[in-house]
Amino acid sequence: MRTFTDYVNSEFPNWQKFSQSNEDAVIEAIFQRIGLENKTCMEFGAADGEFCSNTAYLWQSLGWSAVLVESDPALFRKLQSRTARFPVVEAHEGF
């Protein structure tokens, strides 16, 4: 029987996006299988918006709306800077 991991590895063999361990490929594979009703994502601990991000591919490449939350002030400033050109992204400083 083919596992979901086998499916992700075969469908996305050279996946090199943003996440640490190809979580964004898994997210893409899940939505390919189940379809979409709403293209909105949320990430807590968003860092600078790209480093080890599980959602950056969705809002940068696929046009999803995103709510990104980061509590570290220095990283939040980088997050604001990186996401400024993406009107679909709301960056929030958490605490």
N, C-alpha and C positions, 0 to 999 in steps of 0.2 A: 504494500500500500504506500502511496506517495504521501509524504508528510507535508505540512504547510511550509516548513523550512526548505524542503526540497523544491517546492513550488517557487518560493521567493528566490532561491539560489539559481534556478533555471530561468526564470522570467527576468531577473535583474542580475545577471552574472557579473557585470562590471560597475555596479552601483557605487558611485563615489560622490555623495552629496554632502550633507552637513552633519548627520548624526554620528554618534560614537561607534555604534555597532550595527549599522544599517537599519535602525528602527524606522527611519523615514521610508525605506523600501518596503518594510512590512506594512506600514500604514498605507502606502500606495497599493500594495497587493490586496489588502483587505477591502479597500474601497472599489477596486476593480471587480472584486467578486460580489460585493453586496450592493454596489451602486451608491448614489448620492442623493440626498434630499436638500442638504444644507452644506455649504462650503465655508464653514467657520471653525477655527481651531483656537485653542488656548494653551499657553505654555507658562508654567510657573518656574522661576529660576532660569529666565530666558538668557541670562548673561548678556553678551553683546548682540544677540539676535542670530548669530551664525554658529559660534563655537559649540559643538556637540548639540546642535539644535535638532529636535525631532519634528519641528514644524516649518523651518525656514524654506524648505523645498516647496511646501504647499503654498505659502503666500508669495514667495519670490517667483516661482516658475509656473504655478497653476492658478494664481489669482484668487486664492482663498482669502477671506477676511480673517484677521487674527487679533487676539488680545494677548499681549506679552507682558509678563510681570517680572520685574527684577528688583531685589531689595538693596543690593550693593550700589551706593551712589556713583562710584566711578564706572561700573559696568552699565548702570542705567543711562549715564550720559552717552556712552558708546552705543547703546541700544537706540536711544533717541536719534543719534546721528545716522546710524545705519538704516533705520526704518523711515526716515523723513521723506524719502522719495516714493514710499509705498502708501498711498492713501487708504489702502485696505487694512492697515495695521494701526492698532491702538497700543501704545506703550505706556505702562503704568509702573510707578515706583511703589513697590510693596514695602512692608515693614514688619 
